[in-house]
Amino acid sequence: MLMEADGQQGTELGSVSVGIDGEDEDVAAERRTVGRVSETGDSEHVIIVRGLRKVFPSTGGYPKKVAVKDLYMTVRKGEVFGLLGPNGAGKTTAVNMLVGYTTPTSGSALVGGLNIRKSMHLIYDMMGVCPQQNLLWDTLTAAEHLEFYGRLKGLSGDGLKTAVVAALKSVRLFGGDTGKKLVKAYSGGMRRRLSVAISLIGDPSVAYLDEPSTGLDIAARRNLWNTVKRAREGKAIILTTHSMQEAEVLCDRVGFIVNGSLVAIGNPRSLISRHGGYLIFTLTTTKACINTAKEQVSQKLTRNARLAYEVSRTLIFELPTAEVKISEVFFFAENVKSQIQVIDWAVTSATLEQVFMKVVAKAGITAEALH
Ligand SMILES: Nc1ncnc2c1ncn2[C@@H]1O[C@H](COP(=O)(O)OP(=O)(O)OP(=O)(O)O)[C@@H](O)[C@H]1O
């Protein structure tokens, strides 16, 4: 791996401060990792983001916008990293700085040891991008697109032909004459799949996928997940998504961004256990039994049960896992039938989506604003 001499490094890292008031522990630890690997160089951490910040100047009467606030994170070889956040959180702006679409206001990033501020022309050779908006030519076929981008990645001859066929097959654009049709005759989903195939042709060591599954039906989405899983080996992949299911299936680690700041980072499971820490108990009863049901949960399960939602006759409680075992909820649900009429009940662990809503709400955005 190339490690580029970087005169700014000392200054940039000199400003790293860990343990800023209220900063999440995992976010602080990631910041420390950035400091460590930036100093020593490291072939495993393919992407090292060092305090990237983007401020859009005020225009047309609108005030200036700090879209990304001092982002520190790393992505390792073989890792799929998911950037999650509500609309306008700064995900695309962060990716746009990394791929050279927009210049950072401050901070920098190393990609394969090269600084995005100085060596973007060299980084282009090792990266693939699936932008949020498809950048395709209506008058070319899918195969022609892939041949064009394959050549840009240095492929030629039989190697190029084989790579184009493999790419068309990987996103199911190969059957019949599909790959030979002009893109203007493609559906939205087919265009999206082609954009993903373009980003992966030539086996780049870094790939950025901005909401890759937007507009895909369930089958196409699952197929896309398999394509990304197969492609991840030896690559560092950053993807942005609004789908928590996609993040759980695909991502080794995820980062939640709110108002331009990273507020949580980690493996989806560890985030669930760290920030979730509760069971979701759903109980549907009759109107007459609602109050007794609430009392029973508080008395028999835990006083710390939190009523998260009450919709019609359905109550949804969060029960701290430190206080209530799942078997106790089963026992409760069976026994409470002597006190109240139970129409239905269910218990599940917290999901990444619930943890996301909680973390985002804590960071100052209401759940309503997310919809
Ligand atoms: N060129 C620009 N000029 C001014 N403001 C911008 C520009 N591009 C983005 N922004 C603002 O920066 C913020 C972050 O936008 P960005 O597109 O990065 O968010 P996002 O997390 O990708 O959102 P989404 O999930 O909706 O795609 C938003 O408030 C957006 O309005």
PDBQT file of the ligand as one rigid body, heavy atoms in Angstrom, charges set to zero:
ROOT
HETATM    1  N1  LIG A 401     -24.873  22.013  -3.051  1.00  0.00    +0.000 N 
HETATM    2  C1  LIG A 401     -25.457  22.282  -1.901  1.00  0.00    +0.000 A 
HETATM    3  N2  LIG A 401     -25.634  23.555  -1.494  1.00  0.00    +0.000 NA
HETATM    4  C2  LIG A 401     -26.206  23.837  -0.308  1.00  0.00    +0.000 A 
HETATM    5  N3  LIG A 401     -26.639  22.909   0.568  1.00  0.00    +0.000 NA
HETATM    6  C3  LIG A 401     -26.485  21.613   0.210  1.00  0.00    +0.000 A 
HETATM    7  C4  LIG A 401     -25.901  21.230  -1.040  1.00  0.00    +0.000 A 
HETATM    8  N4  LIG A 401     -25.892  19.875  -1.097  1.00  0.00    +0.000 NA
HETATM    9  C5  LIG A 401     -26.445  19.432   0.041  1.00  0.00    +0.000 A 
HETATM   10  N5  LIG A 401     -26.802  20.473   0.827  1.00  0.00    +0.000 N 
HETATM   11  C6  LIG A 401     -27.412  20.399   2.167  1.00  0.00    +0.000 C 
HETATM   12  O1  LIG A 401     -26.528  19.656   2.997  1.00  0.00    +0.000 OA
HETATM   13  C7  LIG A 401     -27.273  18.814   3.876  1.00  0.00    +0.000 C 
HETATM   14  C8  LIG A 401     -26.830  17.381   3.694  1.00  0.00    +0.000 C 
HETATM   15  O2  LIG A 401     -27.300  16.912   2.437  1.00  0.00    +0.000 OA
HETATM   16  P1  LIG A 401     -26.981  15.442   1.912  1.00  0.00    +0.000 P 
HETATM   17  O3  LIG A 401     -27.522  15.317   0.524  1.00  0.00    +0.000 OA
HETATM   18  O4  LIG A 401     -25.543  15.158   2.119  1.00  0.00    +0.000 OA
HETATM   19  O5  LIG A 401     -27.832  14.553   2.925  1.00  0.00    +0.000 OA
HETATM   20  P2  LIG A 401     -28.174  12.992   2.871  1.00  0.00    +0.000 P 
HETATM   21  O6  LIG A 401     -27.927  12.471   4.239  1.00  0.00    +0.000 OA
HETATM   22  O7  LIG A 401     -27.431  12.334   1.770  1.00  0.00    +0.000 OA
HETATM   23  O8  LIG A 401     -29.727  13.028   2.560  1.00  0.00    +0.000 OA
HETATM   24  P3  LIG A 401     -30.681  11.980   1.776  1.00  0.00    +0.000 P 
HETATM   25  O9  LIG A 401     -30.851  10.797   2.672  1.00  0.00    +0.000 OA
HETATM   26  O10 LIG A 401     -31.935  12.760   1.629  1.00  0.00    +0.000 OA
HETATM   27  O11 LIG A 401     -30.014  11.653   0.465  1.00  0.00    +0.000 OA
HETATM   28  C9  LIG A 401     -28.748  19.058   3.540  1.00  0.00    +0.000 C 
HETATM   29  O12 LIG A 401     -29.253  20.008   4.452  1.00  0.00    +0.000 OA
HETATM   30  C10 LIG A 401     -28.707  19.601   2.140  1.00  0.00    +0.000 C 
HETATM   31  O13 LIG A 401     -29.812  20.466   1.918  1.00  0.00    +0.000 OA
ENDROOT
TORSDOF 0
